Amino acid sequence: MALSFEAARRVLRHVGQLLLLRVDLAAEELALARRQWIGWIGTALAAFALMVVALVAAGAWLTLVLWDRLGMATPGILALLLGLAAVLLLRGLLQAAGTSAAPLASTRAALREDYEALAGALAHERQPTDEGAPR
């Protein structure tokens, strides 16, 4: 059974509207991700600045406290401890980044479902029916 021109036009119009809806959804997800990343970056920069100040103060204090016992080895020991802490923090950051969700994952899944639904509908439409077959 052939589709009429009007039916094909309606199908194309609905497909176009569906695609525009999906594009709008993707734009919303990107805007949300952008706002989220800007907030995370701002918070991370503030935390980094405070951490640098705290580490300088703690390093100076420990150097004064331990200078009598360890002498010139005190700054080297502090550098090793701070380096170890940095490695542990970077390892945790890389692990967290590896387990985070892919960007636009839900939009890609919705587009895949739409494609499968359209492909199934077109395949079903092309299948011959037994109504007009001779018996």
C-alpha positions as CSV (number, residue, x, y, z in Angstrom):
1,M,0.0,0.0,0.0
2,A,1.5,3.3,-1.1
3,L,1.6,6.3,1.1
4,S,-0.3,9.3,-0.3
5,F,1.6,12.6,-0.7
6,E,-0.4,14.2,2.2
7,A,0.4,11.3,4.5
8,A,4.1,11.4,3.6
9,R,4.1,15.2,4.2
10,R,2.5,14.7,7.7
11,V,5.0,12.1,8.6
12,L,7.9,14.3,7.6
13,R,6.4,17.2,9.5
14,H,6.1,15.1,12.6
15,V,9.7,13.8,12.2
16,G,10.9,17.4,11.8
17,Q,9.1,18.4,15.0
18,L,10.5,15.5,16.8
19,L,14.0,16.3,15.7
20,L,13.5,20.0,16.7
21,L,12.4,18.8,20.1
22,R,15.5,16.6,20.5
23,V,17.7,19.5,19.5
24,D,16.0,21.7,22.1
25,L,16.6,19.0,24.7
26,A,20.2,18.7,23.8
27,A,20.6,22.5,24.1
28,E,19.0,22.5,27.5
29,E,21.4,19.7,28.7
30,L,24.4,21.7,27.4
31,A,23.3,24.8,29.2
32,L,22.8,22.9,32.4
33,A,26.2,21.3,32.0
34,R,27.8,24.7,31.4
35,R,26.3,26.2,34.5
36,Q,27.3,23.2,36.5
37,W,30.9,23.3,35.3
38,I,31.2,27.0,35.9
39,G,30.1,26.5,39.5
40,W,32.5,23.6,40.0
41,I,35.4,25.6,38.5
42,G,34.7,28.6,40.7
43,T,34.4,26.5,43.8
44,A,37.6,24.6,42.9
45,L,39.6,27.8,42.3
46,A,38.4,29.3,45.7
47,A,39.3,26.0,47.4
48,F,42.7,26.0,45.7
49,A,43.5,29.5,46.8
50,L,42.6,28.8,50.4
51,M,44.5,25.6,50.3
52,V,47.7,27.3,49.1
53,V,47.4,29.9,51.9
54,A,46.8,27.1,54.5
55,L,49.8,25.1,53.2
56,V,52.1,28.0,53.3
57,A,51.1,28.8,56.9
58,A,51.3,25.1,57.9
59,G,54.7,24.8,56.3
60,A,56.1,27.8,58.0
61,W,54.7,26.7,61.4
62,L,56.1,23.1,61.0
63,T,59.4,24.4,59.9
64,L,59.7,26.6,63.0
65,V,58.6,23.7,65.2
66,L,60.8,21.0,63.7
67,W,63.9,23.1,62.9
68,D,65.6,22.3,66.2
69,R,65.2,18.5,65.7
70,L,65.5,18.0,61.9
71,G,67.3,21.2,60.8
72,M,67.6,21.7,57.1
73,A,65.7,18.4,56.3
74,T,62.5,19.9,57.5
75,P,61.6,21.6,54.1
76,G,62.5,18.5,52.2
77,I,60.2,16.3,54.4
78,L,57.4,18.8,54.0
79,A,57.8,18.8,50.2
80,L,57.7,15.0,50.1
81,L,54.5,14.9,52.3
82,L,52.8,17.6,50.2
83,G,53.8,15.8,47.0
84,L,52.3,12.6,48.3
85,A,49.1,14.4,49.2
86,A,48.9,15.9,45.6
87,V,49.3,12.5,44.0
88,L,46.5,11.1,46.1
89,L,44.2,14.0,45.3
90,L,45.0,13.7,41.5
91,R,44.3,10.0,41.6
92,G,40.9,10.6,43.2
93,L,40.1,13.3,40.7
94,L,40.9,11.0,37.8
95,Q,38.9,8.2,39.2
96,A,35.9,10.5,39.7
97,A,36.2,11.9,36.1
98,G,36.3,8.3,34.8
99,T,33.1,7.3,36.5
100,S,31.1,10.4,35.6
101,A,28.2,10.2,33.1
102,A,28.9,11.0,29.4
103,P,27.7,14.4,28.3
104,L,24.3,14.2,26.5
105,A,23.9,10.5,27.4
106,S,20.1,10.8,27.8
107,T,19.7,12.8,24.6
108,R,21.7,10.2,22.6
109,A,19.6,7.4,24.2
110,A,16.3,9.2,23.2
111,L,17.5,9.8,19.7
112,R,18.4,6.1,19.4
113,E,14.9,5.1,20.6
114,D,13.4,7.5,18.1
115,Y,15.5,6.1,15.3
116,E,14.5,2.5,16.2
117,A,10.9,3.4,16.4
118,L,10.9,5.2,13.0
119,A,12.9,2.3,11.5
120,G,10.4,-0.2,12.9
121,A,7.4,1.8,11.7
122,L,8.8,2.1,8.2
123,A,9.7,-1.7,8.1
124,H,6.2,-2.5,9.3
125,E,4.6,-0.2,6.6
126,R,6.6,-2.0,3.9
127,Q,5.6,-5.5,4.9
128,P,3.0,-7.0,2.5
129,T,-0.3,-7.9,4.0
130,D,-2.3,-11.0,3.4
131,E,-5.6,-9.2,2.8
132,G,-5.3,-8.9,-0.9
133,A,-3.5,-12.2,-1.5
134,P,-5.4,-15.0,-3.3
135,R,-6.2,-18.1,-1.3
